[in-house]
């Protein structure tokens, strides 16, 4: 799709699909905090087009 060519190739955009955010939602609800800093750390794969990620939320 053109959005993938533009976003990934030209802009270096990371596309995140099918995230399971249920634990994050529970933590936000328990702490009554809905704003956080999220870091997404993909693996560095030479000439790779995808990678598993390690998302981390800081409150």
C-alpha positions, 0 to 999 in steps of 0.5 A, a space after each residue: 500500500 502507498 501509505 506503507 511505502 511513504 510512512 516506513 521507507 520515506 519517513 522511518 515510521 514504525 507501524 504497530 498493529 495488534 497491540 495488546 494493551 489490556 495490562 496497560 489499561 488496567 494499570 492506568 485504571 488502578 493508578 488513575 493515571 492516563 498519561 504516560 511516556 511510551 518507548 518502543 524498542 525494535 531489534 536492529 535487524 540489518 536490511 530487515 523490514 520488521 522486528 519484534 518490539 519491547 514496548 515500555 510505558 513510564 508513568 
